[in-house]
């Protein structure tokens, strides 16, 4: 009779741990670089896509009217941000055109 409550408690703890771990995984998947939405292999995130290219005048550090520049605390341009075509977030590039990060909307 004593083993049954211990076994039940153990199973409940295992189930609760699995559910909590699964919830944490589900929340982090949206931000994971392994998620296709965030992958640099996805065309909408690629620096080879003209919308994201550093050769595009809208992203150029020489365009003083650019609306997507990213600047450090001293006012030096560090890169640029380009909204994703599907509206799900923004890709962040350095001035050489290398993708250095992303932000999903709704995070």
Secondary structure, DSSP 8 states (H G I E B T S, - for coil): -HHHHHHHHHHHHHHHHHHHHHHHHHHHHTT-TTSGGG-TTSGGG-TTSGGG-TTSGGG-TT-TT-S-EEE-TTS-EEEEEEE-TTSSEEEEEETTS-EEEEEETT-
